[in-house]
Amino acid sequence: MKSKLGTPQGSVLNHLLSNIVLHQFDKYVMEVIVPENTKGIRRNTNPEYNNLISQRYIRGKYQGPDKITRDIFLKKLREIPRMDTYESTFRRCMYVRYAKSFLILLEGRKLEALSIRQQIQGTLLDKCGLEINLEKTLVTNIKDKFEFLGASIAKSKIVNLKIKSISRFGSIITTRPRLRLKINIPTLKLINLYRESGFVKRNEKGQVLAIPRTNLVNLDHATILQYFNSVVKVLINYYTFSANRVEIKNLILLLRICLAKTLARKFKLRSARQAFKKFGPFLKDPITDLQFLLPKTLKAINKFNIKNQGSPKKTFTHTWQSRFN
């Protein structure tokens, strides 16, 4: 049954219509919600943290170098936030929207995030005539993983990584790096998408295996290669921002075997191995010299297509992601 509401999924007008319909909503969030939830210059330090660090230096440095005692206090320090997370005079808020999906990052308490959701729910209905799809609405802490625009986002875990630097007086200073949000590729989700599209399957043991695309065997060799190369290019170009970009290689290798099995089915060969033997490791088309696209490197480059709008660079404790019906 066709719906009489909204626009068709994948329509080229979706982005344009979203910008038109959500213009008043964007103004309300940027002019009301973000300023109301942006307070203070920086957080005050945590009194409990200050107490521990003073005891650490008194017991460790001034009363004798006791490594066991220092290690105990260091472990406690790493379990306690350095800044006061319950301070009510400091807040940060950020708003990001792409088409009909948007994300609100809030450095504050969960109750405040729920209050913002109620404000937004009423504003969307009054100003835009839209209802929130509660099944796709997520209120969560950034310590828990969440997804936005095909990316898996979570706060980095505390590690014992240390950075050494030299002060202007020549002394060596050892510090821990500041934790940032980590943006990754949702590999398991992509594998499930490839399974639904007919590139791979799971056997009875749960292993992921490439399968031939039988719907492509009537096409010529070059056209099949162009199709698979386009899928690879989408992966490489879209996920330039991901920290685990190297995991794309596993997906590309699955696509490569899927291509080999597809060509084996087309040319009546016994297996993918026979296809590699006949057309080479990159399954080259002998007529057009077109071959499978296999990138030489997939190192993380952390390329973000954003503009600096002067917003404070802070770590946010609550997020709200929403979509519409």
N, C-alpha and C positions, 0 to 999 in steps of 0.2 A: 504493500500500500504506500503510495507516494504521499509525502508530507506537504501540506500547504503552508508551512511555516519555515522561515529561514531561506538560505541559499543552498544549492546542491553542494555536496562534499567535493572539494577539489576545484570548484569554479574559479575562473580567473578574476571574477568580480569580488571575491570574498574580502580581499585586503582593502580594496577601495571602499566597499560598503561598510566594512568595519570601521575605517577611519571616519567616515561620515556619521555613522550612528553613534560612535563612542567619543565624538569630539567633546561634547559637554561633560561626559564622565571623566575624560582626561583632564579637563580644566578643573573640575572639582577636586580630583585627587591631588593635583600639583599645587593648587591654590589654597586648599583647606586641609586635607589630611596630612600631606607631607610637612607643611609648616607647623601644624599642631603637634606633630610627633618628632620634631627636630629641636632639641634643647641642649644647652650647655656646650662648653668647648672640649672638655675631656673628663673622663671619669676620675673620681677620687680613688686612691689606692685602698685595697682591702686591709682593714686593721688587723685581721687575723694573720694575713700574709706578712705584714710589717713586723708583727710580734715574733713570728717564726724566724724571719730572716735576721732579726736582731739577736735572737738566742743562738742562731747558727754561728754568727760571727763571734759572739762572746765566748761560746764554748769551743769553737773551732780555731779561731785565730788568736784571740787574746789570752786564753787559758791553756794553750797547748794544742798542737796539731793532732787532733783525735779523728782519724779518718772514719771510723765506725759511726761516731756521733754525727759527723758532717753528712755522711751518706743517709742517715736516718732523717735528718732535717731536710735534706735535698729532696728526698722522696715525698715527704709531707708537702713541701712547697709546690711540687709539680702536680699535686692533687687539688690544690687550692687556687682559684683565679687570683691573679695579681691585682686586678681592679675590682671595685665594689659593684657587683652585678645587680644589687638591689637598690642602687641609688636612683631616686625618683627625679633628680634634677638633670639627668642626662638621657637623651633619647636620639635615635637616628632612624630615618625612614627613607626607603627608596622604592620607586615604582618603575616597572618595565612592562611594556605591552608590545605584542607582535600579533597583528590581526585580531582574532577573537580570544586569544590566550594572554593572560597577564599575570604578573608576579609582584607581590608586595613584600619587601624585606623590612623587618622591624627589629630594632635593637631595643627590646623592652620585655615586659611580662606577657604571659600568654593571655591573661584577661584583657589586656589592652589590644592584642591582636584579634580576639573575638569581638571586642567592641567595634574595631575598625571594620570587621566583616559585616556587622549589622548596619553600619553607616553606608557601606558600599552597596549592600543588598537593596536598601531603600532608595539610594540615589540612582542605581541602574533602572529600577522600576519606574521611578518618577520622571527622570530626565530622558531615559532612552527606551523605556517600554520593554526592558529585557528582564528575564528571570534567570537566576543562577542555577546551573545544573549541580545540585548538591552531591550527586554521585561522583562528580569529577572535581569537587572542591576539596582542597587539602589544607589543613592548618597543622603545622608541624614545627619541630625544632630542627635547626640545621645540622644538629648532630646525627639526625636520622636522614637517610638518603631520600631525595625526591627528584622528580624528573620535570624538565621544562624544555620545550622545543627540541625534543630528541636528545637531550643531554642529561646525564645522571650527575646530580650535584649533592655534595655533602661536605661537612667541615673536616679538615684533615685531622687525623689522630695525633695525639702527643707522642713525639718520638724523642730519642736521646741525641738527636743530631745537634752538634754545636758548631758555631762559626767563630773563628779567631780573627781579630782585627787589631791593628796597632793604633794606639791613641796618639795625640799630637805631642805627648811627652815621651813617646817611644816605648811605653809599656804595652804588654799584650793583654787584650780584653777578650774573654770568652763569653759568648752570649748564645742563647737559643733563638732560632729563627721564629718570626711571628707566623702563627698559623693562619692560613687563608682557606677560602673555599676551593675545593678540588672539583673540577668539571671533567667528567669521564664519558667514555662511550658506553652506553648500555648494551654490552656485548650480547648478553643472553636474550634481551628483547629483540635485537637485530636477527639473531639466529632463529627465533620464533617467527619473525616476519619472513625470513627466507624460506622457512619450512612451509608457511602458508602460501608463498609464491611459487613453490615447486622446485626450489634450488637444492634443498637438503631434506633429510628425514631423520628420525630417531629410531634406532632399532630396539629390540626388546630389552637390551642392556642400558638403554638411555644414551648410547653413543650417537654423535652427529655424523651422518654420512651424506656425501654428495650424490645426487641422482640426476639422470639425464632430463633435459627439458624437451620432451617429445613433441611439444607444440611448435618447436622451432626447426625440426629436422627437414621440413620442406623448403626452408630458405637456403640461399647459397652460403658458402663458407664465410665470405667476407661480411655479409649481413649479420650472421650469427656472432662473429667476432666484434662487430661494432656494437651489438646489443650488450654483450658482456662487458666490453670496455666502458660503455656508458654507465653501467652499474658500479664499476670500480671507480670511475672518476667522481661519481656522486659521493662515495665514501671518503675519498681522499680530500676532495675540496670542501665538503661540508664540515668534517671533523678536524679542521685545522686548529681549533681551540682546545682540543681534548688533551688531558695530561697522560692518558694511556693510549695515545694514538698508535702505538706499536701493535696493539691488539687487532688493528685492521688487517694486519698481515695474515692472521689465521682465517679471517673471513675471505680475503682475496684468494688464499690457497684453496678454500672450499669452492669458490666460484671457478677457479682454474680446473679443478677436477670435474666439476659439473659440466664445464665447457668440453673437456676431453671426452666425457661420457656421451654428451650430445653429438659430438662429431663422430664418435664411434658408432652410434646408432644411425647417423645419417649415411656414413660410408660403409655400413655393414661390416664393421670391424668387431673383433671379439671382446675387447675391453678398452678401458682408458689407456692402459699401457701401450696397446697397439696404436692408439691415436697419437700418443707422444712419440712413438717410434717412427710413425709415418710423417708427422708434421713438425717434429722438434719439440723442445721443452716449452716454447711459447706458442705452439699450435699455429704456426705461420701459414697463411693462405698462399699457395704457390703462384697464384695469378696476380694478386694485388700486392703481395709482400706485407700485407697487414698481419699483425701478430698481437697476442694477448698482452695487455698492459700490466706489467709487474714492476712497481716502483722500486728503486734501488734502496731507498731509506724511508722510514716512517717515524723518525724521531719527533718528539713533542716540540712544537714551535710556539704554542700558546698565542696564536694569532687571533685577536678579538677585533671585530669590526664595530668599534664603539667610538664615541666622541667624549672628551672630557668636559663635563658640564659643571665642574666645580663642586660636585657633591663630595661629602666627607668619605674618606676611604676607611670604613669601619667594618667590623665583623658583626653580622646581624644574628640575633638569637631566635627569631621566629619568622616564618614565611607563610604566605597565603597565596596559593595558586588556584586559579579558577577558570572555568570555561562556561559557555552559555549553551542552552538548548538550541 
